[in-house]
Amino acid sequence: MTGWQHAAGIDALNLDAIHRAGQLIEPYIVHTPVLHSLELNRLAGAQLWFKCENLQHTGAFKFRGACHALLQLTKEEREAGVFTVSSGNHGAALAYAGQLLNIPVRVAVPRTAPPLKKANIARYGAEITEIEPGMEAREAITADWHKTTDAIFVPPYDHPAIIAGQGTAALELIRSYPDLDCLMTPVGGGGLLAGTSMVGHSQDLPVYAAEPETVDDAWASLQSGKIEPARGPNSICDGLLTRLGDYTFPIIQSHVSEILRITDAEVAQAMQLLWQELKVIVEPSSATVLAAVLRYPGLFRDRHIGLILSGGNVDVTQLPWPVQGLELNL
C-alpha cells in the first residue's frame, strides 16, 4: 500500500489525525495571528476573534492541507509528481509545497479564475493548463490525467489528508483562545469546515459556516440529506464555487450546527469592514464569516466567536466596491 493510498483510509478521519497533521506541518507553516477589533465587536454585539489565514503561506489556509498531503507521499510518488484542479488558492498552495519538497506539480485552472490567483500558481513553478469553468470540465481533465500520467491527484478538499491539514487552523485557534463559544468558517468544498467541525465537536463547540445564497449548494445539501450539485459561478466569492465532497459532506452533516446564507452585497460590506478595522487584506470568500455574524445578530449576540479568515488573494485593482467607497448600512 502506498503512502497516498494509506492516507485515503477512512480511519484517518479523526481528531488524532489533526493533531498529527499539526506536528508534521509545524516546520513549514505560519502560525497565523488572531486579531480582535473593538469596532467590529460593537457592530456585531459579540466578541470576535479572527484567525488570519490570509497571512498563511500563499495567502490562504490551503497551504496547511496541501503541505500535509504531500508529506504523505512515498519517495516513488514524489518522483511521479502530483496534479490538481483549482480556481487558485489550492493550486498555489500545492505549487509552493511542491517547490519546498521538490515535487513536480501540474494544475488545471478555470480560465475565469482571477489573474492574481493564476499568477500565484505560476510563481511557484507549477505547470498550468487552463480549462473551462464548471465541474464538468474539472472532472473531465482529472479523468484524462489519471489515464495519461502516473502523477498523484491531490484534490482541493475531499481527502482525509487535506481535511486533517485544514483542521490545524482551528486547533491553533482554540489552543490560543480556549474560552470560545463557537467557531465559524466559509464553506465551498468543505475541507476547512470539515476539519474545523471535528475540532469544534471535540470541545463541544457549535460550528457554523457562511455561504453566498446564490451558490448555496452546501446549505441545500444539509436540507436534502445528499450532496447537491454546485449552483454555478454567480458570486463574487470565487473560492467557494464548488460542491461538497464524499468525505467532507458526512462530517459536516454530523458536526455542523448550521450553514448561514448571505448576499454578495453583505460580503462586500464585510470585506470593506475587515480591511478598515483589522488593517488586513481579505478576499470575498473570507469575508463571508463576518457577513454572517452581522446578518444574524440574534444567533451570535454576546457570544465569543472564533472566525477563520480563509484567505487574502484578491486583485486590489478589482475590488467589489466603488473607488469612492461603499456606503455601509449597518
C-alpha positions in Angstrom: 0.0 0.0 0.0 1.4 3.4 -1.0 1.7 6.4 1.3 -1.2 8.2 -0.5 -3.5 5.2 -0.5 -2.9 4.8 3.2 -3.7 8.4 3.8 -7.0 8.0 2.0 -8.3 5.4 4.5 -11.5 6.3 6.3 -9.7 5.6 9.7 -7.6 8.7 9.0 -10.6 11.0 9.7 -10.4 11.6 13.4 -9.2 14.3 15.8 -5.9 12.4 16.4 -5.2 12.8 12.7 -5.5 16.6 13.0 -3.1 16.6 16.0 -0.6 14.5 14.0 -1.0 16.8 11.0 -0.2 19.8 13.1 3.0 18.2 14.3 4.0 17.2 10.8 3.5 20.5 9.1 4.9 22.5 12.0 8.2 23.3 10.3 6.6 24.6 7.2 3.6 26.7 8.1 3.0 30.1 9.5 1.3 30.1 12.9 -1.1 32.9 11.9 -2.1 35.6 14.3 -5.5 36.1 15.9 -6.9 39.7 15.6 -9.5 41.5 17.6 -11.4 44.7 16.8 -13.4 46.8 19.3 -15.4 48.4 16.5 -16.3 45.1 14.9 -17.3 43.8 18.3 -19.5 46.8 18.7 -21.2 46.3 15.3 -21.7 42.6 16.0 -22.7 42.8 19.6 -20.3 40.0 20.3 -16.6 39.2 20.9 -14.9 38.3 17.6 -11.6 36.5 17.3 -10.3 36.4 13.7 -7.7 33.6 12.8 -5.8 35.3 10.0 -5.2 32.5 7.5 -4.9 35.3 4.9 -1.4 35.6 6.3 -0.6 32.0 5.8 2.0 31.0 3.1 0.5 31.6 -0.4 -2.2 33.8 1.3 -4.7 31.1 2.3 -5.4 28.2 4.7 -5.0 25.9 1.7 -1.2 25.6 2.3 -1.9 23.6 5.5 -3.8 20.8 3.7 -1.6 20.8 0.6 1.6 20.6 2.6 0.2 17.8 4.8 -0.9 15.9 1.7 2.5 16.0 0.0 4.2 14.9 3.2 2.2 11.6 3.0 3.8 10.6 -0.3 6.4 7.9 -0.7 9.7 8.5 -2.5 8.3 7.0 -5.7 5.1 9.0 -5.5 7.1 12.2 -5.0 9.1 11.5 -8.1 6.0 10.9 -10.2 4.6 14.3 -9.2 1.1 15.4 -8.4 -1.7 17.3 -10.2 -4.9 19.1 -9.2 -7.7 21.3 -10.3 -8.1 24.6 -8.6 -9.6 28.1 -9.0 -6.5 29.5 -7.4 -5.7 29.1 -3.7 -5.3 25.3 -3.6 -3.2 25.4 -6.8 -0.9 28.0 -5.4 -0.6 26.1 -2.1 0.2 22.8 -3.8 2.7 24.5 -6.1 4.6 26.1 -3.2 4.5 22.9 -1.1 5.8 21.0 -4.2 8.6 23.6 -4.6 9.6 23.2 -0.9 9.6 19.4 -1.1 11.0 19.1 -4.7 7.8 17.5 -6.1 6.6 18.4 -9.7 3.1 20.0 -9.7 0.6 20.3 -12.5 -2.5 22.5 -12.1 -5.7 22.8 -14.2 -7.2 26.3 -13.7 -10.5 27.6 -14.9 -9.9 30.3 -17.5 -12.2 32.6 -15.5 -10.1 32.4 -12.3 -8.7 35.7 -11.1 -5.4 36.6 -12.8 -3.8 37.2 -9.5 -4.5 33.6 -8.4 -3.2 32.2 -11.7 -0.1 34.3 -11.2 0.3 32.9 -7.7 0.3 29.4 -9.0 2.8 30.2 -11.8 5.1 31.9 -9.2 5.9 28.6 -7.6 6.8 26.8 -10.7 3.7 24.7 -11.3 2.7 23.7 -14.9 -0.6 25.4 -15.6 -3.4 24.2 -18.0 -6.4 26.4 -18.5 -9.9 24.8 -18.6 -13.5 25.9 -18.9 -15.3 26.8 -15.6 -17.6 24.3 -14.0 -17.5 20.8 -12.5 -17.9 19.1 -15.9 -14.6 20.5 -17.2 -12.8 19.7 -13.8 -14.0 16.1 -13.8 -13.0 15.6 -17.5 -9.4 16.8 -17.2 -9.0 14.9 -13.9 -10.1 11.7 -15.6 -7.8 12.4 -18.6 -4.7 13.0 -16.4 -5.5 9.9 -14.4 -5.3 7.9 -17.6 -2.2 9.6 -19.2 0.1 10.2 -16.2 1.4 8.4 -13.2 1.1 11.5 -11.1 -1.0 11.5 -8.0 -4.2 13.5 -7.9 -4.4 15.8 -4.8 -7.9 17.1 -4.6 -8.6 20.6 -3.3 -10.6 19.4 -0.3 -12.1 15.9 -0.5 -9.4 13.8 1.1 -8.6 12.9 4.7 -5.0 14.3 4.5 -6.4 17.6 3.2 -9.2 17.8 5.8 -6.7 17.0 8.6 -4.3 19.7 7.5 -7.0 22.3 7.3 -8.3 21.4 10.7 -5.0 22.5 12.2 -6.0 26.2 11.9 -9.0 25.7 14.3 -6.8 23.6 16.6 -4.3 26.5 16.9 -7.2 28.9 17.4 -8.8 27.0 20.3 -5.4 26.5 22.0 -4.9 30.2 22.0 -8.4 31.1 23.0 -9.9 28.2 24.9 -13.0 30.1 26.1 -14.7 30.5 22.7 -18.4 29.8 22.5 -18.5 28.7 18.8 -16.5 28.6 15.5 -17.2 29.9 12.1 -15.7 29.3 8.6 -16.7 29.8 5.0 -17.8 26.7 3.1 -17.1 25.8 -0.5 -16.0 22.2 -0.9 -15.9 21.8 2.8 -12.3 20.9 3.7 -11.8 23.7 6.1 -15.3 23.4 7.5 -15.0 19.6 8.0 -11.6 19.9 9.8 -12.9 22.8 11.9 -16.1 21.0 12.8 -14.1 17.9 14.0 -12.1 20.2 16.3 -15.2 22.0 17.5 -17.1 18.8 18.1 -14.2 17.6 20.3 -14.6 20.6 22.5 -18.5 20.7 22.5 -18.3 23.9 20.5 -21.1 24.7 17.9 -19.6 25.2 14.4 -21.3 27.4 11.8 -20.5 28.1 8.2 -21.2 31.0 5.8 -22.2 30.6 2.2 -23.4 33.0 -0.5 -27.1 32.5 -1.1 -26.6 32.4 -4.9 -24.3 29.4 -4.7 -25.9 27.7 -1.6 -25.3 24.0 -2.5 -23.9 23.2 0.9 -26.9 24.6 2.6 -29.1 22.7 0.2 -27.2 19.5 0.8 -27.9 19.7 4.6 -31.6 20.3 3.8 -31.9 17.3 1.4 -29.5 14.9 3.1 -27.4 14.4 0.0 -24.7 16.2 -1.9 -26.3 18.8 -4.2 -24.5 20.0 -7.3 -22.7 23.3 -7.5 -25.0 26.2 -8.2 -22.8 27.9 -10.8 -20.4 30.9 -10.8 -22.9 33.5 -9.6 -21.0 35.1 -6.7 -18.0 37.3 -6.0 -16.8 34.5 -3.7 -14.7 32.7 -6.4 -13.1 30.4 -3.8 -16.5 28.9 -2.9 -17.8 27.9 -6.3 -17.8 24.1 -5.9 -19.8 21.4 -4.1 -19.3 19.3 -1.0 -17.3 16.0 -1.4 -17.8 12.4 -0.3 -15.5 12.8 2.7 -16.5 16.4 3.7 -20.3 16.0 3.5 -20.8 13.3 6.2 -18.5 15.2 8.6 -20.3 18.4 8.0 -23.7 16.7 8.3 -22.7 15.2 11.6 -20.9 18.1 13.3 -22.0 21.5 11.8 -24.8 23.3 13.6 -26.0 25.5 10.7 -24.9 26.9 7.3 -25.9 30.6 7.1 -26.6 32.3 3.8 -25.6 35.8 3.0 -25.7 38.1 -0.1 -22.8 39.3 -2.2 -23.6 42.8 -1.1 -23.3 41.8 2.5 -20.0 40.1 1.7 -18.6 43.2 0.1 -19.6 45.3 3.1 -18.0 42.8 5.5 -14.9 42.7 3.3 -14.5 46.5 3.5 -15.1 46.5 7.2 -12.3 43.9 7.7 -9.9 45.9 5.6 -10.7 49.1 7.6 -10.9 47.7 11.1 -8.4 44.8 11.2 -6.0 46.5 8.8 -5.5 43.3 6.8 -6.4 42.3 3.2 -9.1 39.5 2.9 -10.8 38.2 -0.2 -14.6 38.0 -0.6 -14.8 34.3 0.3 -13.0 35.1 3.6 -15.4 37.9 4.4 -18.4 35.7 4.4 -17.9 34.8 8.1 -18.2 38.4 9.3 -21.1 39.0 6.9 -23.0 36.0 8.5 -22.4 37.3 12.1 -23.7 40.7 11.1 -26.7 39.3 9.3 -27.8 37.0 12.1 -27.3 39.1 15.3 -29.8 37.1 17.3 -27.7 33.9 16.8 -24.4 35.4 17.9 -25.1 38.3 20.3 -22.9 38.3 23.4 -21.0 35.2 22.3 -17.3 34.7 21.9 -16.8 33.6 18.3 -13.7 32.2 16.6 -13.8 33.1 12.9 -11.3 31.8 10.4 -10.4 34.3 7.7 -9.6 31.8 5.0 -7.6 33.9 2.5 -6.4 37.2 1.2 -5.7 36.7 -2.5 -7.6 39.5 -4.1 -6.8 41.8 -7.1 -6.7 45.2 -5.4 -7.5 46.8 -8.8 -10.8 44.9 -9.0 -12.4 45.5 -5.6 -16.2 44.8 -5.1 -17.0 48.4 -4.1 -16.7 51.8 -5.9 -13.5 53.7 -5.8 -15.1 56.4 -3.7 -16.2 53.8 -1.1 -19.2 51.6 -0.5 -21.9 53.1 1.7 -22.4 50.9 4.7 -25.9 50.5 6.1 -25.1 49.0 9.5 
